[in-house]
Amino acid sequence: MKSDAESRMEEGIDQIEFWVRTNPGTRPGPMMKVASGGELSRFLLALKVALADRGSAPTLVFDEIDTGVGGAVADAIGQRLARLSKRVQVLSVTHAPQVAARAATHFLISKSGTTDRVATGIAEMDRPARQEEIARMLAGATITDEARAAAERLLRENTTA
């Protein structure tokens, strides 16, 4: 941690750098240099959960917190966000079906427009639309019956809606 009273800003005067050891047998180093995208995502989630436990914010926003992680880790992140949402409001932008399936409410964000202008839209999805969107997240451009079944299973296992 460095403090610079001469460079005081509205965010404060302290600059903090976290050092981590990401693998056994390696030397600790600055997190921003040695941690993977997934490790950074999990650290940020843990930090925000710890801050939420202290009542620091009524709403937490996570923008692609699951970037760079696989299915099992995305599922664990989804579980943590769902537990966190019992105490504070959680808004999460995600491309992981395991995270999306745990949401109490699911919005679809879309972009449309021309080369000159882009418009962003948002729409709340009902259960059938959620299933179709999660199936698309699983399968890609061509949604299969298998993807729809997997999406239904994710929703059934992870929500009460």
N, C-alpha and C positions, 0 to 999 in steps of 0.2 A: 504494500500500500504506500502510495506517495501522497503527500499533502502539499499543496502549493497555494498559500494564502494570497499570493499576488495574482493568481489566475482564478479567483473566485467567480463562479458562475451560478446561475439559479439552480443547477443540479448539485452544487456543493463544491468543495475544494479537493476531495479525495479521489484518487484513481486507484482502482483495485485490479490486480491481476491474479487469477487463480492458477496455481500450479497443480498438476495432477500426474499420477503414474497410471497409464491406461492399460499396461500389461505387466505381469510379473517379470522381474528381472530387468526392467527398463528403468532409466533414471527419470525422475520427475521433470516436467517442463511446463512452459506456459500453455494453458489449456487451449488457447486460440491457435497454437502451432502444432500441438501433438494430438489433440482429440479429433476423432472423426465427426462427420455431420450427425450421425446417430448418437454418439456420446454427448455432443453438445446439446442435442435436443433433449436427451434424458436429464442432463444436468439442469437445463433451464426449467424443465417440468418439476424436478425435485426442489429447486430453489423457489419456484412460485407456489408449490404446495406448502413449503415451510413458511413462506410469508403469509399465505392464506390462513394458516393455523394461528397466526398472530393477529388476525383480523385487519390486515393492512389494506385490503381492497375488496369491495363488494362484487366486483366483476373482474374476471381474468380473461384475457384474450390470448389465444394461441394460434399463430399463423404457421400452419404446416409443421407442427411440433413433431410429427412423425416422419419427417423427411429423412431418408437414408437408413430406414430400419426395415426389417423383414416382418413377416406376418405375425410371428409369436410376440415380438417386441411391440408391434403396433397394437396387438390385442392387450398387452399389459398396459400400454399407454392409455388405451380406451378405458380399461378398468379403473385406472387412477383418475382419469378425468371424470368418469361417472361418479366415483366416490367423492371427488372434490366438489362436484356440482350439488351435492347434498348440503354443502355449507355456503357456497358462493355461486353466483351466476358464472357459467363458463361458456364462452364463445370460442369455437374452434373451426378453423379452416383446415380441411383435410382432404387427401386423396386416398386415404386408407379405408377400405370398407369395414375393417375391424373396429375402427374408431367411429365411423359414421353410424354403424349399427347400434352403438350404445347411446346415441343421442336421444334426449326426450323429445326434442323438436329438430326437424331437419329442413334446412333451406337449401335450395339450389341456386347457385350464383352462376350467371351466364353473361357472356359478352356477345354483342352483335354490332354490325355496322359496316361501314365502308372503309376504304383506305384513308379517307379524310377525317372520319369521326367514328368513335366507338362508344357504345352505350352499355352500361352494366345493369343487369336485371337481377332481381331476387324474388324468389317465390317459395312459400312454405309448401312442403309436400305432405300429402296424406299417405297412408300406409301402402297402397298399391304403387304410388309414384316412388316412394322410398325403396320399395323392393326392386323396382325397375332400375333405379339409379345405382343402387348397391350392386345389382347384377352387372350393370355397365362398368362400374369400377372394377369388378372382378374379371370381366371378360374382354373389355375393350370395345371396339367398334361393332363387332358382331355378337349380340347377346344370345347365348344359347339357353336351352332348357335347363342344362346342368348349372349354369350360372344363376338362373332364376331360383332354382332349388337351393343352391348354396346361400343366396341372398335371403331367402325366406328362413332358412335355418339360422343364419346370423341374427336376423331380427327376432325370431322366436326365442332364441337363447339369451338375448341381451336386452330386451325391452319388455315393458309391460303393456305397451300400446297395442 
